[in-house]
């Protein structure tokens, strides 16, 4: 089943760039996000995000929800 995924960068030093799933609470804390697209998994969304943002990581909350 596919889901909608977003990219967001949290402010700070260093800025943390993360991929979030739709409805993630951390996404709202980061000030919203940029829509990446619809993917079958968080890993596929991360691969797409890393094309433009090589230091991007998976949101820990989203990763724990998908297990």
mmJSON file of the N, C-alpha and C atoms, coordinates in Angstrom:
{"data_MODEL":{"atom_site":{
"group_PDB":["ATOM","ATOM","ATOM","ATOM","ATOM","ATOM","ATOM","ATOM","ATOM","ATOM","ATOM","ATOM","ATOM","ATOM","ATOM","ATOM","ATOM","ATOM","ATOM","ATOM","ATOM","ATOM","ATOM","ATOM","ATOM","ATOM","ATOM","ATOM","ATOM","ATOM","ATOM","ATOM","ATOM","ATOM","ATOM","ATOM","ATOM","ATOM","ATOM","ATOM","ATOM","ATOM","ATOM","ATOM","ATOM","ATOM","ATOM","ATOM","ATOM","ATOM","ATOM","ATOM","ATOM","ATOM","ATOM","ATOM","ATOM","ATOM","ATOM","ATOM","ATOM","ATOM","ATOM","ATOM","ATOM","ATOM","ATOM","ATOM","ATOM","ATOM","ATOM","ATOM","ATOM","ATOM","ATOM","ATOM","ATOM","ATOM","ATOM","ATOM","ATOM","ATOM","ATOM","ATOM","ATOM","ATOM","ATOM","ATOM","ATOM","ATOM","ATOM","ATOM","ATOM","ATOM","ATOM","ATOM","ATOM","ATOM","ATOM","ATOM","ATOM","ATOM","ATOM","ATOM","ATOM","ATOM","ATOM","ATOM","ATOM","ATOM","ATOM","ATOM","ATOM","ATOM","ATOM","ATOM","ATOM","ATOM","ATOM","ATOM","ATOM","ATOM","ATOM","ATOM","ATOM","ATOM","ATOM","ATOM","ATOM","ATOM","ATOM","ATOM","ATOM","ATOM","ATOM","ATOM","ATOM","ATOM","ATOM","ATOM","ATOM","ATOM","ATOM","ATOM","ATOM","ATOM","ATOM","ATOM","ATOM","ATOM","ATOM","ATOM","ATOM","ATOM","ATOM","ATOM","ATOM","ATOM","ATOM","ATOM","ATOM","ATOM","ATOM","ATOM","ATOM","ATOM","ATOM","ATOM","ATOM","ATOM","ATOM","ATOM","ATOM","ATOM","ATOM","ATOM","ATOM","ATOM","ATOM","ATOM","ATOM","ATOM","ATOM","ATOM","ATOM","ATOM","ATOM","ATOM","ATOM","ATOM","ATOM","ATOM","ATOM","ATOM","ATOM","ATOM","ATOM","ATOM","ATOM","ATOM","ATOM"],
"id":[1,2,3,4,5,6,7,8,9,10,11,12,13,14,15,16,17,18,19,20,21,22,23,24,25,26,27,28,29,30,31,32,33,34,35,36,37,38,39,40,41,42,43,44,45,46,47,48,49,50,51,52,53,54,55,56,57,58,59,60,61,62,63,64,65,66,67,68,69,70,71,72,73,74,75,76,77,78,79,80,81,82,83,84,85,86,87,88,89,90,91,92,93,94,95,96,97,98,99,100,101,102,103,104,105,106,107,108,109,110,111,112,113,114,115,116,117,118,119,120,121,122,123,124,125,126,127,128,129,130,131,132,133,134,135,136,137,138,139,140,141,142,143,144,145,146,147,148,149,150,151,152,153,154,155,156,157,158,159,160,161,162,163,164,165,166,167,168,169,170,171,172,173,174,175,176,177,178,179,180,181,182,183,184,185,186,187,188,189,190,191,192,193,194,195,196,197,198,199,200,201],
"type_symbol":["N","C","C","N","C","C","N","C","C","N","C","C","N","C","C","N","C","C","N","C","C","N","C","C","N","C","C","N","C","C","N","C","C","N","C","C","N","C","C","N","C","C","N","C","C","N","C","C","N","C","C","N","C","C","N","C","C","N","C","C","N","C","C","N","C","C","N","C","C","N","C","C","N","C","C","N","C","C","N","C","C","N","C","C","N","C","C","N","C","C","N","C","C","N","C","C","N","C","C","N","C","C","N","C","C","N","C","C","N","C","C","N","C","C","N","C","C","N","C","C","N","C","C","N","C","C","N","C","C","N","C","C","N","C","C","N","C","C","N","C","C","N","C","C","N","C","C","N","C","C","N","C","C","N","C","C","N","C","C","N","C","C","N","C","C","N","C","C","N","C","C","N","C","C","N","C","C","N","C","C","N","C","C","N","C","C","N","C","C","N","C","C","N","C","C","N","C","C","N","C","C"],
"label_atom_id":["N","CA","C","N","CA","C","N","CA","C","N","CA","C","N","CA","C","N","CA","C","N","CA","C","N","CA","C","N","CA","C","N","CA","C","N","CA","C","N","CA","C","N","CA","C","N","CA","C","N","CA","C","N","CA","C","N","CA","C","N","CA","C","N","CA","C","N","CA","C","N","CA","C","N","CA","C","N","CA","C","N","CA","C","N","CA","C","N","CA","C","N","CA","C","N","CA","C","N","CA","C","N","CA","C","N","CA","C","N","CA","C","N","CA","C","N","CA","C","N","CA","C","N","CA","C","N","CA","C","N","CA","C","N","CA","C","N","CA","C","N","CA","C","N","CA","C","N","CA","C","N","CA","C","N","CA","C","N","CA","C","N","CA","C","N","CA","C","N","CA","C","N","CA","C","N","CA","C","N","CA","C","N","CA","C","N","CA","C","N","CA","C","N","CA","C","N","CA","C","N","CA","C","N","CA","C","N","CA","C","N","CA","C","N","CA","C","N","CA","C","N","CA","C","N","CA","C","N","CA","C","N","CA","C"],
"label_alt_id":[null,null,null,null,null,null,null,null,null,null,null,null,null,null,null,null,null,null,null,null,null,null,null,null,null,null,null,null,null,null,null,null,null,null,null,null,null,null,null,null,null,null,null,null,null,null,null,null,null,null,null,null,null,null,null,null,null,null,null,null,null,null,null,null,null,null,null,null,null,null,null,null,null,null,null,null,null,null,null,null,null,null,null,null,null,null,null,null,null,null,null,null,null,null,null,null,null,null,null,null,null,null,null,null,null,null,null,null,null,null,null,null,null,null,null,null,null,null,null,null,null,null,null,null,null,null,null,null,null,null,null,null,null,null,null,null,null,null,null,null,null,null,null,null,null,null,null,null,null,null,null,null,null,null,null,null,null,null,null,null,null,null,null,null,null,null,null,null,null,null,null,null,null,null,null,null,null,null,null,null,null,null,null,null,null,null,null,null,null,null,null,null,null,null,null,null,null,null,null,null,null],
"label_comp_id":["UNK","UNK","UNK","UNK","UNK","UNK","UNK","UNK","UNK","UNK","UNK","UNK","UNK","UNK","UNK","UNK","UNK","UNK","UNK","UNK","UNK","UNK","UNK","UNK","UNK","UNK","UNK","UNK","UNK","UNK","UNK","UNK","UNK","UNK","UNK","UNK","UNK","UNK","UNK","UNK","UNK","UNK","UNK","UNK","UNK","UNK","UNK","UNK","UNK","UNK","UNK","UNK","UNK","UNK","UNK","UNK","UNK","UNK","UNK","UNK","UNK","UNK","UNK","UNK","UNK","UNK","UNK","UNK","UNK","UNK","UNK","UNK","UNK","UNK","UNK","UNK","UNK","UNK","UNK","UNK","UNK","UNK","UNK","UNK","UNK","UNK","UNK","UNK","UNK","UNK","UNK","UNK","UNK","UNK","UNK","UNK","UNK","UNK","UNK","UNK","UNK","UNK","UNK","UNK","UNK","UNK","UNK","UNK","UNK","UNK","UNK","UNK","UNK","UNK","UNK","UNK","UNK","UNK","UNK","UNK","UNK","UNK","UNK","UNK","UNK","UNK","UNK","UNK","UNK","UNK","UNK","UNK","UNK","UNK","UNK","UNK","UNK","UNK","UNK","UNK","UNK","UNK","UNK","UNK","UNK","UNK","UNK","UNK","UNK","UNK","UNK","UNK","UNK","UNK","UNK","UNK","UNK","UNK","UNK","UNK","UNK","UNK","UNK","UNK","UNK","UNK","UNK","UNK","UNK","UNK","UNK","UNK","UNK","UNK","UNK","UNK","UNK","UNK","UNK","UNK","UNK","UNK","UNK","UNK","UNK","UNK","UNK","UNK","UNK","UNK","UNK","UNK","UNK","UNK","UNK","UNK","UNK","UNK","UNK","UNK","UNK"],
"label_asym_id":["A","A","A","A","A","A","A","A","A","A","A","A","A","A","A","A","A","A","A","A","A","A","A","A","A","A","A","A","A","A","A","A","A","A","A","A","A","A","A","A","A","A","A","A","A","A","A","A","A","A","A","A","A","A","A","A","A","A","A","A","A","A","A","A","A","A","A","A","A","A","A","A","A","A","A","A","A","A","A","A","A","A","A","A","A","A","A","A","A","A","A","A","A","A","A","A","A","A","A","A","A","A","A","A","A","A","A","A","A","A","A","A","A","A","A","A","A","A","A","A","A","A","A","A","A","A","A","A","A","A","A","A","A","A","A","A","A","A","A","A","A","A","A","A","A","A","A","A","A","A","A","A","A","A","A","A","A","A","A","A","A","A","A","A","A","A","A","A","A","A","A","A","A","A","A","A","A","A","A","A","A","A","A","A","A","A","A","A","A","A","A","A","A","A","A","A","A","A","A","A","A"],
"label_entity_id":["1","1","1","1","1","1","1","1","1","1","1","1","1","1","1","1","1","1","1","1","1","1","1","1","1","1","1","1","1","1","1","1","1","1","1","1","1","1","1","1","1","1","1","1","1","1","1","1","1","1","1","1","1","1","1","1","1","1","1","1","1","1","1","1","1","1","1","1","1","1","1","1","1","1","1","1","1","1","1","1","1","1","1","1","1","1","1","1","1","1","1","1","1","1","1","1","1","1","1","1","1","1","1","1","1","1","1","1","1","1","1","1","1","1","1","1","1","1","1","1","1","1","1","1","1","1","1","1","1","1","1","1","1","1","1","1","1","1","1","1","1","1","1","1","1","1","1","1","1","1","1","1","1","1","1","1","1","1","1","1","1","1","1","1","1","1","1","1","1","1","1","1","1","1","1","1","1","1","1","1","1","1","1","1","1","1","1","1","1","1","1","1","1","1","1","1","1","1","1","1","1"],
"label_seq_id":[1,1,1,2,2,2,3,3,3,4,4,4,5,5,5,6,6,6,7,7,7,8,8,8,9,9,9,10,10,10,11,11,11,12,12,12,13,13,13,14,14,14,15,15,15,16,16,16,17,17,17,18,18,18,19,19,19,20,20,20,21,21,21,22,22,22,23,23,23,24,24,24,25,25,25,26,26,26,27,27,27,28,28,28,29,29,29,30,30,30,31,31,31,32,32,32,33,33,33,34,34,34,35,35,35,36,36,36,37,37,37,38,38,38,39,39,39,40,40,40,41,41,41,42,42,42,43,43,43,44,44,44,45,45,45,46,46,46,47,47,47,48,48,48,49,49,49,50,50,50,51,51,51,52,52,52,53,53,53,54,54,54,55,55,55,56,56,56,57,57,57,58,58,58,59,59,59,60,60,60,61,61,61,62,62,62,63,63,63,64,64,64,65,65,65,66,66,66,67,67,67],
"pdbx_PDB_ins_code":[null,null,null,null,null,null,null,null,null,null,null,null,null,null,null,null,null,null,null,null,null,null,null,null,null,null,null,null,null,null,null,null,null,null,null,null,null,null,null,null,null,null,null,null,null,null,null,null,null,null,null,null,null,null,null,null,null,null,null,null,null,null,null,null,null,null,null,null,null,null,null,null,null,null,null,null,null,null,null,null,null,null,null,null,null,null,null,null,null,null,null,null,null,null,null,null,null,null,null,null,null,null,null,null,null,null,null,null,null,null,null,null,null,null,null,null,null,null,null,null,null,null,null,null,null,null,null,null,null,null,null,null,null,null,null,null,null,null,null,null,null,null,null,null,null,null,null,null,null,null,null,null,null,null,null,null,null,null,null,null,null,null,null,null,null,null,null,null,null,null,null,null,null,null,null,null,null,null,null,null,null,null,null,null,null,null,null,null,null,null,null,null,null,null,null,null,null,null,null,null,null],
"Cartn_x":[0.842,0.0,0.886,0.563,1.393,0.95,1.854,1.578,2.213,1.808,2.345,3.487,4.559,5.752,6.199,6.831,7.23,8.683,9.315,10.667,10.567,11.291,11.323,12.71,13.127,14.405,14.118,14.565,14.407,15.487,15.107,16.085,16.986,18.178,19.134,20.522,21.435,22.814,23.251,23.459,23.195,21.716,21.281,19.888,19.708,18.595,18.327,17.312,17.71,16.84,16.238,14.896,14.225,13.106,12.817,11.661,10.602,9.369,8.26,7.103,6.313,5.073,3.955,2.873,1.735,1.18,0.881,0.305,1.315,2.588,3.627,3.61,3.656,3.682,4.954,6.053,7.33,7.324,6.525,6.428,5.838,4.838,4.226,5.213,6.024,7.02,8.096,8.372,9.402,8.88,7.617,7.06,6.476,5.952,5.401,6.495,6.177,7.186,6.848,7.762,7.583,7.165,6.113,5.594,6.599,7.008,7.938,7.196,6.099,5.34,4.706,4.158,3.532,4.469,4.819,5.764,5.215,5.758,5.32,5.958,7.094,7.747,8.539,8.895,9.703,11.084,11.607,12.927,12.904,11.832,11.724,11.637,10.915,10.818,12.183,12.939,14.274,15.203,15.139,15.971,15.675,14.414,14.027,14.508,14.363,14.783,16.289,17.04,18.505,19.05,18.234,18.685,18.95,18.153,18.333,18.966,18.774,19.263,20.053,21.335,22.127,22.259,22.122,22.279,20.961,19.917,18.584,18.521,17.744,17.562,16.069,15.75,14.369,13.993,12.808,12.274,12.148,12.646,12.616,11.198,10.317,8.924,8.24,8.462,7.859,8.422,9.713,10.332,9.741,9.487,8.93,7.472,6.737,5.342,5.219,6.219,6.143,6.619,7.104,7.58,6.473],
"Cartn_y":[-1.181,0.0,1.243,2.198,3.39,4.456,5.374,6.46,7.747,8.861,10.169,10.515,11.043,11.351,12.783,13.353,14.752,14.899,15.97,16.332,17.587,17.598,18.79,18.931,20.164,20.457,21.212,20.638,21.326,22.376,23.496,24.565,24.212,24.709,24.484,24.3,23.992,23.759,22.403,21.484,21.534,21.311,21.748,21.52,20.033,19.475,18.055,17.916,17.231,17.017,15.627,15.536,14.255,14.02,12.727,12.301,11.847,12.355,12.042,11.447,10.619,10.125,11.117,11.031,11.927,11.724,12.814,12.742,12.657,12.757,12.682,13.963,13.81,14.951,15.768,15.115,15.815,16.723,16.361,17.175,18.542,18.559,19.827,20.667,20.017,20.735,21.353,20.72,21.229,22.37,22.74,23.847,23.424,22.221,21.721,21.085,20.724,20.093,20.222,19.759,19.773,18.372,18.27,16.982,16.323,15.092,14.338,13.535,12.924,12.094,10.933,10.013,8.814,7.646,6.923,5.81,4.602,3.426,2.2,2.009,2.667,2.517,3.774,3.864,4.985,4.973,3.792,3.683,4.227,3.95,4.486,6.008,6.549,8.004,8.599,7.91,8.382,8.391,7.351,7.306,8.492,8.819,9.954,11.275,11.425,12.662,12.858,11.776,11.883,12.316,12.293,12.81,14.31,15.022,16.474,16.837,15.992,16.269,15.051,14.955,13.754,13.418,14.395,14.146,13.826,13.627,13.381,12.019,11.965,10.724,10.463,9.282,8.91,9.417,9.974,10.393,9.159,9.239,8.093,7.695,8.665,8.361,7.612,8.058,7.388,5.977,5.82,4.5,3.524,3.985,3.092,2.748,3.646,3.379,2.369,2.291,1.395,-0.016,-0.268,-1.625,-2.51],
"Cartn_z":[0.0,0.0,0.0,-0.819,-0.925,0.07,0.327,1.252,0.756,1.347,0.979,1.917,1.344,2.119,1.874,2.901,2.887,3.318,2.846,3.251,4.109,5.221,6.08,6.693,6.87,7.52,8.811,9.923,11.216,11.353,11.906,12.114,13.283,13.215,14.287,13.713,14.587,14.156,14.625,13.774,12.337,12.047,10.895,10.478,10.196,10.63,10.431,9.308,8.243,7.093,7.209,7.19,7.401,6.396,6.18,5.395,6.386,6.213,7.113,6.33,7.015,6.414,6.729,5.984,6.196,7.598,8.286,9.621,10.748,10.462,11.499,12.342,13.651,14.55,14.425,14.111,13.963,12.73,11.747,10.536,10.869,11.721,12.137,12.945,13.787,14.589,13.713,12.577,11.67,10.802,10.983,10.221,8.886,8.829,7.57,6.741,5.558,4.719,3.252,2.45,1.005,0.569,-0.205,-0.648,-1.581,-1.235,-2.078,-3.132,-2.729,-3.647,-2.92,-3.695,-3.159,-3.419,-2.36,-2.46,-1.721,-2.037,-1.379,-0.012,0.231,1.533,1.87,3.128,3.612,2.966,2.723,2.076,0.648,-0.08,-1.44,-1.414,-0.45,-0.309,0.036,0.883,1.257,0.044,-0.775,-1.983,-2.894,-3.037,-3.867,-3.262,-1.956,-1.281,-1.363,-1.315,-1.343,-2.695,-3.725,-5.016,-4.931,-4.135,-3.954,-2.622,-1.627,-0.275,0.214,-0.127,0.169,1.654,2.544,3.981,4.674,3.916,4.458,5.166,6.256,7.019,7.219,7.725,8.012,9.398,9.53,10.824,11.725,12.934,13.845,14.22,14.384,14.73,13.585,12.367,11.205,11.037,11.276,11.151,12.159,13.381,14.4,14.1,13.45,13.1,11.965,11.107,9.956,10.261,11.444,11.78,12.203],
"occupancy":[1.0,1.0,1.0,1.0,1.0,1.0,1.0,1.0,1.0,1.0,1.0,1.0,1.0,1.0,1.0,1.0,1.0,1.0,1.0,1.0,1.0,1.0,1.0,1.0,1.0,1.0,1.0,1.0,1.0,1.0,1.0,1.0,1.0,1.0,1.0,1.0,1.0,1.0,1.0,1.0,1.0,1.0,1.0,1.0,1.0,1.0,1.0,1.0,1.0,1.0,1.0,1.0,1.0,1.0,1.0,1.0,1.0,1.0,1.0,1.0,1.0,1.0,1.0,1.0,1.0,1.0,1.0,1.0,1.0,1.0,1.0,1.0,1.0,1.0,1.0,1.0,1.0,1.0,1.0,1.0,1.0,1.0,1.0,1.0,1.0,1.0,1.0,1.0,1.0,1.0,1.0,1.0,1.0,1.0,1.0,1.0,1.0,1.0,1.0,1.0,1.0,1.0,1.0,1.0,1.0,1.0,1.0,1.0,1.0,1.0,1.0,1.0,1.0,1.0,1.0,1.0,1.0,1.0,1.0,1.0,1.0,1.0,1.0,1.0,1.0,1.0,1.0,1.0,1.0,1.0,1.0,1.0,1.0,1.0,1.0,1.0,1.0,1.0,1.0,1.0,1.0,1.0,1.0,1.0,1.0,1.0,1.0,1.0,1.0,1.0,1.0,1.0,1.0,1.0,1.0,1.0,1.0,1.0,1.0,1.0,1.0,1.0,1.0,1.0,1.0,1.0,1.0,1.0,1.0,1.0,1.0,1.0,1.0,1.0,1.0,1.0,1.0,1.0,1.0,1.0,1.0,1.0,1.0,1.0,1.0,1.0,1.0,1.0,1.0,1.0,1.0,1.0,1.0,1.0,1.0,1.0,1.0,1.0,1.0,1.0,1.0],
"B_iso_or_equiv":[0.0,0.0,0.0,0.0,0.0,0.0,0.0,0.0,0.0,0.0,0.0,0.0,0.0,0.0,0.0,0.0,0.0,0.0,0.0,0.0,0.0,0.0,0.0,0.0,0.0,0.0,0.0,0.0,0.0,0.0,0.0,0.0,0.0,0.0,0.0,0.0,0.0,0.0,0.0,0.0,0.0,0.0,0.0,0.0,0.0,0.0,0.0,0.0,0.0,0.0,0.0,0.0,0.0,0.0,0.0,0.0,0.0,0.0,0.0,0.0,0.0,0.0,0.0,0.0,0.0,0.0,0.0,0.0,0.0,0.0,0.0,0.0,0.0,0.0,0.0,0.0,0.0,0.0,0.0,0.0,0.0,0.0,0.0,0.0,0.0,0.0,0.0,0.0,0.0,0.0,0.0,0.0,0.0,0.0,0.0,0.0,0.0,0.0,0.0,0.0,0.0,0.0,0.0,0.0,0.0,0.0,0.0,0.0,0.0,0.0,0.0,0.0,0.0,0.0,0.0,0.0,0.0,0.0,0.0,0.0,0.0,0.0,0.0,0.0,0.0,0.0,0.0,0.0,0.0,0.0,0.0,0.0,0.0,0.0,0.0,0.0,0.0,0.0,0.0,0.0,0.0,0.0,0.0,0.0,0.0,0.0,0.0,0.0,0.0,0.0,0.0,0.0,0.0,0.0,0.0,0.0,0.0,0.0,0.0,0.0,0.0,0.0,0.0,0.0,0.0,0.0,0.0,0.0,0.0,0.0,0.0,0.0,0.0,0.0,0.0,0.0,0.0,0.0,0.0,0.0,0.0,0.0,0.0,0.0,0.0,0.0,0.0,0.0,0.0,0.0,0.0,0.0,0.0,0.0,0.0,0.0,0.0,0.0,0.0,0.0,0.0],
"pdbx_formal_charge":[null,null,null,null,null,null,null,null,null,null,null,null,null,null,null,null,null,null,null,null,null,null,null,null,null,null,null,null,null,null,null,null,null,null,null,null,null,null,null,null,null,null,null,null,null,null,null,null,null,null,null,null,null,null,null,null,null,null,null,null,null,null,null,null,null,null,null,null,null,null,null,null,null,null,null,null,null,null,null,null,null,null,null,null,null,null,null,null,null,null,null,null,null,null,null,null,null,null,null,null,null,null,null,null,null,null,null,null,null,null,null,null,null,null,null,null,null,null,null,null,null,null,null,null,null,null,null,null,null,null,null,null,null,null,null,null,null,null,null,null,null,null,null,null,null,null,null,null,null,null,null,null,null,null,null,null,null,null,null,null,null,null,null,null,null,null,null,null,null,null,null,null,null,null,null,null,null,null,null,null,null,null,null,null,null,null,null,null,null,null,null,null,null,null,null,null,null,null,null,null,null],
"auth_seq_id":[1,1,1,2,2,2,3,3,3,4,4,4,5,5,5,6,6,6,7,7,7,8,8,8,9,9,9,10,10,10,11,11,11,12,12,12,13,13,13,14,14,14,15,15,15,16,16,16,17,17,17,18,18,18,19,19,19,20,20,20,21,21,21,22,22,22,23,23,23,24,24,24,25,25,25,26,26,26,27,27,27,28,28,28,29,29,29,30,30,30,31,31,31,32,32,32,33,33,33,34,34,34,35,35,35,36,36,36,37,37,37,38,38,38,39,39,39,40,40,40,41,41,41,42,42,42,43,43,43,44,44,44,45,45,45,46,46,46,47,47,47,48,48,48,49,49,49,50,50,50,51,51,51,52,52,52,53,53,53,54,54,54,55,55,55,56,56,56,57,57,57,58,58,58,59,59,59,60,60,60,61,61,61,62,62,62,63,63,63,64,64,64,65,65,65,66,66,66,67,67,67],
"auth_comp_id":["UNK","UNK","UNK","UNK","UNK","UNK","UNK","UNK","UNK","UNK","UNK","UNK","UNK","UNK","UNK","UNK","UNK","UNK","UNK","UNK","UNK","UNK","UNK","UNK","UNK","UNK","UNK","UNK","UNK","UNK","UNK","UNK","UNK","UNK","UNK","UNK","UNK","UNK","UNK","UNK","UNK","UNK","UNK","UNK","UNK","UNK","UNK","UNK","UNK","UNK","UNK","UNK","UNK","UNK","UNK","UNK","UNK","UNK","UNK","UNK","UNK","UNK","UNK","UNK","UNK","UNK","UNK","UNK","UNK","UNK","UNK","UNK","UNK","UNK","UNK","UNK","UNK","UNK","UNK","UNK","UNK","UNK","UNK","UNK","UNK","UNK","UNK","UNK","UNK","UNK","UNK","UNK","UNK","UNK","UNK","UNK","UNK","UNK","UNK","UNK","UNK","UNK","UNK","UNK","UNK","UNK","UNK","UNK","UNK","UNK","UNK","UNK","UNK","UNK","UNK","UNK","UNK","UNK","UNK","UNK","UNK","UNK","UNK","UNK","UNK","UNK","UNK","UNK","UNK","UNK","UNK","UNK","UNK","UNK","UNK","UNK","UNK","UNK","UNK","UNK","UNK","UNK","UNK","UNK","UNK","UNK","UNK","UNK","UNK","UNK","UNK","UNK","UNK","UNK","UNK","UNK","UNK","UNK","UNK","UNK","UNK","UNK","UNK","UNK","UNK","UNK","UNK","UNK","UNK","UNK","UNK","UNK","UNK","UNK","UNK","UNK","UNK","UNK","UNK","UNK","UNK","UNK","UNK","UNK","UNK","UNK","UNK","UNK","UNK","UNK","UNK","UNK","UNK","UNK","UNK","UNK","UNK","UNK","UNK","UNK","UNK"],
"auth_asym_id":["A","A","A","A","A","A","A","A","A","A","A","A","A","A","A","A","A","A","A","A","A","A","A","A","A","A","A","A","A","A","A","A","A","A","A","A","A","A","A","A","A","A","A","A","A","A","A","A","A","A","A","A","A","A","A","A","A","A","A","A","A","A","A","A","A","A","A","A","A","A","A","A","A","A","A","A","A","A","A","A","A","A","A","A","A","A","A","A","A","A","A","A","A","A","A","A","A","A","A","A","A","A","A","A","A","A","A","A","A","A","A","A","A","A","A","A","A","A","A","A","A","A","A","A","A","A","A","A","A","A","A","A","A","A","A","A","A","A","A","A","A","A","A","A","A","A","A","A","A","A","A","A","A","A","A","A","A","A","A","A","A","A","A","A","A","A","A","A","A","A","A","A","A","A","A","A","A","A","A","A","A","A","A","A","A","A","A","A","A","A","A","A","A","A","A","A","A","A","A","A","A"],
"auth_atom_id":["N","CA","C","N","CA","C","N","CA","C","N","CA","C","N","CA","C","N","CA","C","N","CA","C","N","CA","C","N","CA","C","N","CA","C","N","CA","C","N","CA","C","N","CA","C","N","CA","C","N","CA","C","N","CA","C","N","CA","C","N","CA","C","N","CA","C","N","CA","C","N","CA","C","N","CA","C","N","CA","C","N","CA","C","N","CA","C","N","CA","C","N","CA","C","N","CA","C","N","CA","C","N","CA","C","N","CA","C","N","CA","C","N","CA","C","N","CA","C","N","CA","C","N","CA","C","N","CA","C","N","CA","C","N","CA","C","N","CA","C","N","CA","C","N","CA","C","N","CA","C","N","CA","C","N","CA","C","N","CA","C","N","CA","C","N","CA","C","N","CA","C","N","CA","C","N","CA","C","N","CA","C","N","CA","C","N","CA","C","N","CA","C","N","CA","C","N","CA","C","N","CA","C","N","CA","C","N","CA","C","N","CA","C","N","CA","C","N","CA","C","N","CA","C","N","CA","C","N","CA","C","N","CA","C"],
"pdbx_PDB_model_num":[1,1,1,1,1,1,1,1,1,1,1,1,1,1,1,1,1,1,1,1,1,1,1,1,1,1,1,1,1,1,1,1,1,1,1,1,1,1,1,1,1,1,1,1,1,1,1,1,1,1,1,1,1,1,1,1,1,1,1,1,1,1,1,1,1,1,1,1,1,1,1,1,1,1,1,1,1,1,1,1,1,1,1,1,1,1,1,1,1,1,1,1,1,1,1,1,1,1,1,1,1,1,1,1,1,1,1,1,1,1,1,1,1,1,1,1,1,1,1,1,1,1,1,1,1,1,1,1,1,1,1,1,1,1,1,1,1,1,1,1,1,1,1,1,1,1,1,1,1,1,1,1,1,1,1,1,1,1,1,1,1,1,1,1,1,1,1,1,1,1,1,1,1,1,1,1,1,1,1,1,1,1,1,1,1,1,1,1,1,1,1,1,1,1,1,1,1,1,1,1,1]
}}}
